[in-house]
Amino acid sequence: MEKPYKVIEVSDSKQYKRLAELFREYESDLGFELSFQNFRDELDKLPQIYGPPYGKAYLLKEPQGTFFGCIAVRKLVEEVGEIKRMYLKPEWRGLGYGKVLLDIALEAAKDLGYKKVRLDTLDTMTAAIAIYKEAGFYEIPQYRENPFDNAVFMEKEMRGE
């Protein structure tokens, strides 16, 4: 049986445009601007931030052609990657695609040679946090600028996975 979705590793300008669209939806869905993370600059430099040799980005696409999810990995510091912008359109949530995206990102981090991966989220994102914990992430002290008191910082060691 064929999967009800296709995983696309972002590699060309058309795909980066789709990625930027989903990143903007992600920001809108959060309900606040990501200016504290230099989001506008990030959107202008997607291939440099999330492309080879230190990053990868992925899109999920349904058979009818709708792009409905994304996730990306980038270099944070030497041997440490960061998972960013895990997003699913609302109608695709609760169906297991969050785990699909996370597994894709963890495989990418492994392929990129990262020994650890980190991420930040908000404590209100309970479904995502549950997926992260199930995958072996644990909470760590704040490692990046985040103005929200309810920010949660997590890390996973990539021991031969």
Phi, psi and omega in degrees: 000137181282143177296148178279018180203164176236137175266126179241121172280122185292126182215346181233172187298325179296317179291322177295327176296316176299318178300315179299320178299316180290324176299319178295319176299320178302311180299316180298319180296327178295327180088011175209159180281148179260031182299330179294346176253017181053046187299318181298318177296319178301315180298327179285342186235031183307312182296326180286325183276317187247016177250177179300152007265358188248358183215166175211149177224150185224150175238147169253135184228134177277161182304329180284355175106357180281130173276124187236358179201161178204162173198155181214157176231138177219166177284132175261299173216176182310126178066010178233120177261168178227132176270130183228152166059040173292119185215138171232137173302146186309320183290350180257001181280153178077013183245007179096359183285338175298317178294320177302311180299315181297316178300320178298314181294320179294321176296319178297316179299319177297313179299326180280354175087015180285137179272337177219154171230145180234165174200162171231149181208187177245148183296346177282346180271064188295323180296316179295316180299320178298318178296317180298313181296320178299328180276359177102009176284150176225157181286145178226167175296160179305130180243354180213165179296130174203118186281358185266133179294336183262020176290143179237132180245133186225160182213154174221135174274137186262048182298098173046037183274000000 
